[in-house]
Structures are given as C-alpha cells and as structure tokens.
Amino acid sequence: MIFDSLDVSYGEMWGSHRGPTHPDPMSRALAARKHAAGMDYAVLLSAREQPLALVEYWPRRMWRVYLFDDRSWRMRMIDLKPQGTTGMLLAQRNTRWEFSGEREYSSGKWDVQETTTVSADGQVEVRSEFAEPRGASTESLHDRTSGASSVPVRRFAAPVDSFLCPVPEFGDWQVFAPFLAQQGHEPATTVVLNDVSVDEGPGPLRATGIERLFSPGTSDTADGPAVVEPVDAGLLRITSGQLVVSDPGWISDPRTVAVPQGEFPVTLSLLRTAYGVNVAAARVTFLDVPPREWDMALGPDEDLGLLGDGQFYGVGVDTGTAAFMDATRTVAEDQLDEDLFIPLDSHFSVELPGPEPEPNLIAFRAGQGDGTYPVWIGRTDDGQVGCVVVDFQLHSADEGA
C-alpha cells in the first residue's frame, strides 16, 4: 500500500488481541494525559480503513510496534528502548512471523518465526525458528524450537544508526512511518496525520444512586427482577483513625480512608434473584447524616484524569472476600481458613474480634467473586466522611439517575 496520510486513533493496550480496531478506544486527550504521566496506552495508525501499525507506549519509556499486512494480519513486532540520553530509540528486537493460513494465524501457530536482536554497539543476531510438520512430533513447540542445534543463527555487525528512530513527542507519530516499509507499505516523503479518535466522553465511573443499593424493595438487574435486603453485619472498631477496605487474604494494596475513631455499624446489601443471594454492597456508617456528595477512594498515585469512560480505581479481590478493618489490624495466615473463609461458606459476613480496645475485622462475601470493585466515600455538607461503601456492581448504581 502506498500512502501519504495516516488515520490516528487511541486505545488501551491490546495485549494478545488480534482484531483490526481498538477493543477499548479512548480519546486523544486521555491518551495525552496517560503519556504525560508515563502510563501505557496504544496508538493505531491506519489508512483507508486498514490497520498498518499499532504503537504501544509502555512504562519506562519503552515502545512496541506491531505491523499489519494487507490482510490486516499482525505479522511483525518491534520492541524499542531509549538509547541512553541521545533522544533516540533502539529497535532492539524485531520479530517476524509467517503463517500457512488464516486458521494458523488465528491460533498463533506460525510456520516461521525470525527474531533479530541488536545490541547498543550494533552487534546483530538473527535467529530463525521453523515449526515441524503438523503431527511430526509430540513435543511442545517450545521444546521443539528452543534447542540450539535446531535453530539457525546468524551474527554480524552493522551500523547502529540504521536501527534508531527519534523518541516521539506525543502526537509525533510520523517517526514510526518508516517502519511500515518492513511490511511492504510505502510512505510518501511527507505523511499527514488525521485524528479520528473517539470523543472525550463522560469520564470515570460516577457514584450516582449509591443510596438505592441499601433501600429495601425490588430492583431490576441483569439477571432479572431482584429484591434488595439490607442486613446488619455488626460494629466495626476503629482505633487508628484509618479505615482499610481490602481482601483480608491479601492486605497489600488496600483502599485507605481517614475516618473518626470509635465503633460504627456495618450494613450489607443482599440481592436476592432467581439464581440465589449475593452481597451487592457493604457500608460502614460514621455519621447518621445523608451524604451530600460521593468521592472515589483513591490511592496516593491515582488520578481520576487518567481514567477512561466508566473506569474506576478500586479494591482488588482474589479470595472472593472483602473486609472493613482498622489500618493497624493484621490477620494471621493460619487464621484465614478456619476463622474466616470456612465460616463465609454458610454466612454472608463474619467478624474476627480483637481484645478490647484492639480493633476487630468484619469480612463479607464479595459479590459473585474475584475482581476489582469501586469504593465510595460519602461526605456530608461540611466535607466529613459520613460513610464508606464498596459496590460489587451486581446492579447498576446509575439506575434511575
């Protein structure tokens, strides 16, 4: 393909996705904020509605370029890293694939994989790997291709300048246009960039309708009609003035909120559907005053401006369990099964007491299991923390907003 212009769009990192468009598109403005913060994102360069290159920006100023052929197949991957303080990127690894057909491409079963690596002083190594005929060996592909005797290798020296390109400023994607020639595309001397990214959109997840999560009665969910039933889960004792929301089995990256000291009621919102009963949300109440506004609980390095539409920062759950606890509270690993996880098989919540005046812990089932869930801080008119809610997103907090 000969081209003199490129359409530019942005999205989240693609990973192993093989489609020709962004599975998670984002606005140019959001991508620019991510770039300035050193966070990852992806840039799709296309022409006449055909993808030509996907450029991924990684932390630590690393870049990866995927090149597509005329069938929109991803046929080459180039990894680039900063070349010292020169303002240049070194194409340190360039991997090319050959596939015998569409089925093999879709499953990632290449016939040939050629990998070129380049050192900072221009030492080049080209390693070619060939898949054996289908059914010719019962060994794994890794075992068949990783032996030194079966992999042809060429080594030679070359001018390192031929493997360099400038580090781009955000939006300066013309610097990657020369790479397109490696896949048979021909850029003109001057390439014009056309922004075709999505609009900015409404932004991060909003905390609307949180109070309705705890209002008894009927509710519509993705699983059909349901009944909301608030239940008491006990009193939480806070001694340090810091509330932690965390998976009690992995207290490594919690949501932490400054709150008053004392004992405060914990309420669970049970959601009863035709498929069973789950904990839809959990709340600890510090002031018996309706919240005036809601804030997302953020970590020290988290910025709402770096979130796309409907995205959020939240508490990670890996044991199907979440908990409210004081920041000084610890959980012995040998306690978890007998005192916490096994009781939660037959109860929606369980308290791990502490000798007064030490803090206790109240754990509860996390919705339908593992995942990441938003934590909301309800504030009063004067900005005080009135309550903290973790929403397991079993029915929409936006319902009726």
N, C-alpha and C positions, 0 to 999 in steps of 0.2 A: 504493500500500500504506500502510495506517495501522499504526503500530507503537508499542509502549510499552516494548519491550526489544530489545536487540541482542546477538547472539552474537558473541564476540570470539575470534579465533584469530590466530596469528602465523606468519610465514614469511620466507624470503629475498625480496629484491627480485624483482618479477615481470618487469620489462622489457617485452618485447612479448608476453608470454604472455596469451592471451585467455580461458583457461578460468575457470570459476566458483569453483575452490578453489585453495589454495596448492599449487604444484608441489613446493615444498621447505618443508614445515612445520617449525616449531621450537617449543620450549616457551616459556611466558611468562617463566620465569626467565632463559633465554638472551636473549630479546628485551630484557629489562630490563637485562642486563649490556651488551648492544650499545648501548642507549640511553645508559647512563651513560658509555660510552667514546666516544660520538659516532660510532658506526658505523651503517651503514644496515641497515634491516630493514623489514618490511611488516606492517600490521595489516589484517585482513579483518573488516568489520562486516557481519553478515548477520541476516536474520530469517526464520523458518520455512523454513530451509534454502535461502534465496535470497540471493545476494550483493547488498548495497546499495552498499557503498563499500569501496574498497581505499585505505588510507592508507600512503604510503611516507615513511619518515624518511631524509633524506639527510644527508651530512656538511655542516658549516657551518650546522646548524640549519634547513635547508630542508625543506619538506614538499611532497608531491604527493598529491592526492586524485583517484581515479578513481570515477565514479559509474556505476551499472548501472541499466538499466531493468527492466521486469517480465519481459523475455525473457532476463535475465542478460547482456544486451549492454552492453559498456562504451561509454557514449555521451558522456561528458564528462570532461575532465581539467583540474584546477585546480592551479596552482603557487602556493605561498605562501612568503614570505620574511619574516624578522624586520623589524619596523618600528622601526628604531633600538633604543633601550633602553626602549621602552614596555611590553614584555611582551606585545605583540600581534603577530599575523601578518597581512600584507597579501596578499590574493588578487590578485597582480599580473598573472596570466594565466589566462584561463578559456576553454577550447576546447571547442566543442560540435560534434558530427557528426550528419549524417543519412545513412542508407543505404537504398537501394531494396529490398534483400532480404538474405536470410541469406548467399547466395554473395558478395555485395558486402561484407557485413560481415566475413566470414571472411578475405577477401583485402585488407581495408583500403581498398576503393575507395568513398570517400564521394561522395554527391551534393552535399552542402553541408558546408562547414567554416566555422564562425563563431568568431572569436577576439576576445576582449575583453581589452584590456590597461589597467591602471590605474597611474598614477604615484603617488608618495608624497604629492602635494598634491591628488589627486582628479581629475586630468585623465584622461578615459576615451576610448579609441579602440576602435571595433567594426569589424572587418574581415570581410566576408563573401565567401567564395570558392565558385564553382559549377562543378562538373565539366561539361564539354560532353557532349552525347550520345555514347554509345559509338560509335566509328568516325568521328566527325565531324572529328577532327583526328589527324594523325600526330605532332604534337608531344608531348613528355613532359608529364606532369601538372604538373611544376614549371614548365616553360616556359609552359604554358597559364594558370597561375594566378598567376604571380609579377609580371606586368606591372601597373603602377599603373592603367592605363586600364581594365582588365578586372575590377578588384576594388573593389566598393563599400566606402567607408569613411565611418563617422560619428564625429564627435568632439564631446564635450560635457564639462562639469564636473559633478561630483556630490560629495556629502559623503563624504569618505574613510572615515568611520566605518562606512558601510554595506558596506565591503569588508574589514573587520577581524574577526579572531577571536582569542581568547586563545591564547598559546603553551601547549600542554598539558604537564602533568607526565606521566610515564609512567603509563599506565592511565586517564588522564582523557580518554577518547575521546568523551565526550558533547559536547565543544566542536565536533566535526565533524558532529553530528547535524543542525544547521540547514541544512547544505549539501545534505542529502538531498532537501529540498523542491525543489531545482532540477531534480530528475529525476522529480518528481511523487509522491514519497513523503512521508507526513505523520507527523512525530514528535509524540508526546504531550508535554505540558508537562514531565513527568519521564520520563527514559529510563533503564531499568535495564540494566546490562551483565552478561552471563553469560560467564564464561571457559570456552571449550570447546577450549582449546589442547591440544596433544599433551603427553605426559609428558616429563620431563627426559631420559630415555634414558641409554644408557651413556656418552655423551660422545665426545670426539675419537677418531680412529683410534688403535688400540693396536698396540704393537710386539711382537706375540706370534709366535713361530715364525720369527724372522729367521734364526736359525742354519740352519734347514732349507733356506733359499734357497741355501745353499752346500754342502749334503750331496748327494754324487753318488748317482744312482739314479733310480728312476721317480717321477713326480709326476702328480697329476690337475690339469688346467687347464680353463678354459672351452672350449678347443679340443680337449679330449680328453686321452688319456694323453700324457705327455711324459717326456723324460729330462733330468735336471739334470747339467751337466758343468762343474765349476769349472776355470778356466784361469788361468795366471799372466800378468799384464799388465806386469810389470816393477817396478822400485823407484822410489818417489816420494821426491824430496829436498825436505825442509822446512828452511828456514833462518831463518824469522822466528818460528816457534812458532805460526803461524796457518795452518790448513788452509782452503782455499776449495773449495767444491763449486759449480760454475757451468756454464752453457753457455759454451764458450770463445769463441763468436762474439758474446756479449752479456754481458760481465762487468760488469753494472751493479747487480744486486741478488742477490749470492751468499749462500749459506749459509756462515758462517764459524765455525770451531771451534778453540779453543785446544788445541794438541797439543804433544808434545815435538819437539825438533829432531833431525834425522838422516835416514836413508834407511829407507823402510818398504815392505813388499810390497803390491802391489795385485792383487786377485783379481777376476775376472769370473765370474759365474754364467751360463752359457749354457743356454738352454732349447730343446731340440730337440722339435718337434712335427711332425705330418704336413704342416704348412704351411711349415716352414722352421726356421731357427735365429735366435734373438734374444738380446740381452743382457738378462737378467731382473733383475740386480742387480750392483752393484760395491762392493767393500770395500777399504779401506786399513787395515792392521793395525799397531797401535803396540805392543801388548803381547801376548805369546803366552799369554794367560790368558782363559778363557771369561768373557764378560760376565755380571755379576750382574743388571744391570738396563739398560733402554734408555730414552733420553730423545729426544724430538723436537728436532731442531736448530731453534732459534728466532731470529728477528731481534730487534733491540733493542726494538721497539714491539709485539711479538707476544705474545698472551696466550692460553693454552690454554682459559681460561674463556670465550672468545668464539667457540669452535668448536662446531658442532653435531655430531650423531651421525655418526661416521665421517669427519668432516672433518679436514684437516691443513694446516699450513703447509709449503711445500716449495720446491724449486728449479725455476725456470721454464726450459723448453727450447723454443727457437724455431728451432734449426737441425738438430734430430734428433740432437744430440750433447751429451754432458755430459763433465765433466772434473774430476779432482782436481789441485790446484795449490797452491803457496805463495801467500800473500796478496800478496807483492811481485812475483809473476810477471806479466808483461804479454805480450800477443800482438799482433804487428803485423798489421794488417788484410790486407796483401798476402801474409802467410804462410798465411792460413786455407785457401784453396782448394788450393794446390799441396802444402802440408806437412801438412794435416790432413784436410779434407773429402774430397779425392780418394782418399788412401790408405784412408780408412774405407769406401770403396765395396767394397773387397776384403779388409779386415781388420776384426776386431771392436774393436781398440784401436790406438792409435798414440801414440808418445812424441815430444814436442817437447823435445829435450835443451837444456840450458843449460851453458855452460862452467863446469866445477867451480871454485869451490864454489857457483856460482849454482844456483837451483832449476830443475828441469825441470817438465814438464807431461805428464800421462797422460790422454788423451781416449779416449772409447769411445762406441759407438752407444747411444742412449737408448731401450731397449725397442723399441717399434714407432713411435717418432717423437716429435713435439712434445707438450707438455703440462706439467703440474706434478707433481712426484714427491716423496714424503717422504724426508727424510734423517734417519737414526737414529744416535745416539751410544751405543755400548755401553760401559758403565762397569764397573770391577772392584769388589770388595768395599769397597775404600777410596776409591771415587769417581773413580779415574783413568780417563782415556779409553783404552780398550783397542782400540777400532776405530770406524770411521765407515762407514756403509752407505747407499747410495742405492738405493731399491727402485723398480723400474719397473713393479711391480704387474701382472706377466703371470700370476702365480699367487698365491693368497692366502697372505699371511704368517700368517693366523689358522688355516690348515688344521691340523687336529688339535689345536688348543688346547683 
